[in-house]
């Protein structure tokens, strides 16, 4: 298998196991607005998608850009109030150190709202670890379309087939595959058995496990 020269990380559920915080925040939001929680299959489908896709699904109708911006800001404020004390997934910092030592370019590609990205990275102490950050709102189509990962590769100056993506959602894995990139899935938001149908190259529970198995599977430059 060819060497990879760029590592592109999703954020939520991939750098940290923060999806429970989002669930809590959206539960508060849904209760405030008297909405019906989406059924489990629909909720799973929405994970990893952009706010402009999620809120119309929650409200069951088309929303104006102004409404989406207002609801996104409200939900983001709730989420950020829960961030205190979050920690990186086990082994993440050691893995980022190793990537930097091997001169692998490191990027972030997340569908999270812009206002949530910096506070989350700051809370983890890794705000300066990414050579390029690409947001879902900056590309024409959100995950599962490949746009965000292709743009991240462009910003990192690396071809798609030399990039490896780290994801936790079905939509994110599908987006990586559509971009022609290899993908390692983190079994945080979904159990490994739930992720297997999406066909990532590898499924791990955290970066400690990845560091034990990765070298023979995905050689460094």
N, C-alpha and C positions, 0 to 999 in steps of 0.2 A: 504493500500500500504506500502511496506517495506521501512525502512529508507534508505537514501543514505549516503555513507561515503566518496565519492569523487565527485568533480565537475570538469568536463573537458571542457575547453573553446576553441572554435575556436578563431581566432584573428580578421581577416578582416571582417568588417560588424557585428561583435559580441561584441567585446570590444569597438569598436568605429565605427562610420558611415563613413568609409574611402573609400568605394567603388567608390564614385565620383572621388576621387584622382586617383584611379587605372584606371578609365575610361579616365580621362584626360591624364594620362601617356601613356596608350595604344593608345590613339588617336594620340598623338605626335609620338609614335613609328611606328604606322601604316603609317602615312603620310611620315615619313622619309624613309620608305622602299617601298613606293608605293604599299601597300597592300590594298585589298578590305576589309572593315569592315565585320565581320561575321553577318549574319542575326540575328534578336533578339532571335529567339529560340535557335540558336547555341551559341550565346553569353551567354544566361542564363545557358545552359548546361555546359559551361566551367567554370563558377564561382565556386570557391572552389577546382578546380582541380590543379594538379601540373604543374609547368612550362614545364616539359618534355612532358606533354599532350597538353598544351595550344599552344605552339609555332608551332609544326607541323600542328595543325589545322589552325592557322593563315596563315601559309605559303602554306598550301595545299600540303605538301610533307613531306617525312621522313627527319629528320635532324640528323646530327651527334651529339654526346655528346658535342663536342667542339662548334658547332654552337649554341646549346641550352644554354650552359654556357655563350657564348658571348652575345646572345640576352637577356638572363635573366639579366645579369649584366647591359646591356644598359637600359633596361626597369626599373630595380631597381633604377638606378641612377636618372632617370627622376622622379620616384615616390618619392624618398627620398627628392628631391628638393622641394616637395610640402607639406612636413609634418609639417612645422612650424604652431603652433597654434591649432593643433588637440586636441580634448578633449574626455574623456571617455563618453560612453553612460550614460544618466541620471540614477543615482542610482547605477552604477557599483561599485564605491568605497565603498559605504555603504553596498552593498551586499557582497563584498569580506571581509569586516570587520566582517560581521555576520558569514560567513563561517568559518573564522579563530576562532572566539569566540566559535563556536560549534565544533571545531577541525575536520572540514571536510577538507580532503586533496584536494588541488587545483592544477590542471594541465592545461597545454596549449598544444593543438594539432592543428597545422596549416600547410596548404599547401603553405604558403607564402615562398618566397625565404629566405634563411638563412640571407642574408645581410639586409633584411628589418625588421626582427623580433626585434632585439635589439633596433634599432632606433625608431621603433614604440612604443615599451614598455617604452623606456626612455622618449619619448615625452609625454606619458600618465602618467608617474610617477609611474608605477606599475611593474618595472622590477624585483623587489624582492618579488613579491606576489605569485610566482608559485613554488611548490615543485618539479615539473618536467616539462620540455619542450620537446615535441616530434615534429619533422619536417617531412613533407611528404617525403622528400628525404631520410629519415632514415629507411623507411619501403619498403617492396617489391612492394606493390600496393598502388596507391593513392585513395582518395575518388572517387567514392562511395563504394569502398571496405572497410572493417572494420579495416584494418591493423593498421592504425594510432591510433585509439581509443583503440584497444586491447593492443598496445604497451604502450600507455599512462597509461592505467590501471595497466599494469605490473610494470611500473616504479613507480607508486604511491603505489604499494603493495596492491591493492584493487581488488576484483572480479568484473567482468563486470556487474553483475546484481545489484551491489551496487553503480554504477556510473551513474551520470546524465550529459548529454552533452548539451552544449549551442551552437547553430549553426544558421546560417542565409541562408544557401544555400541548394538547393535540394540534391546536391551530399553529403553534410555533414550530412543532416538528414538521407539519405539512409545509409550512413556509420555507423552512430550511431545505427540505427535499425539493421543492419547486425551484429553489435557487441553485440547485446542483451542488449543495454542500453536504458534507457529512454532519451527523448530529448525534450528540450524547444527551440522553434524557435523564433528568433528576427526578427520582420518585418521591417528590414532596407533596405536590398538589394532588397527584394521582398515584395510585399503587402501580407497581411494576406491571402487573397483569393487565391493567387498564391501558398502559402505554404501549404494550407490545404490538397491538394491531396497527399503530401508527408507523411501525418499522424503523425506529431509530437504530443507529449502528450499535449502541450500547446503552444500557440502563444501569444507573448506580443510585445508591441512596444519598451519597454525599461525595465530597472531593477527597476525603481520606480513602474511601474505597476506590475512587478513580485513580489515585496515585499508585495504588497497589497493582492495578491491572493495565494501566494505560500504555506504558512504554512499548511493549511488544505489539500492541494493536495499532497505535497511532504514533509513528516515529516523529521525533523532533528534528528540525534542521541541524 
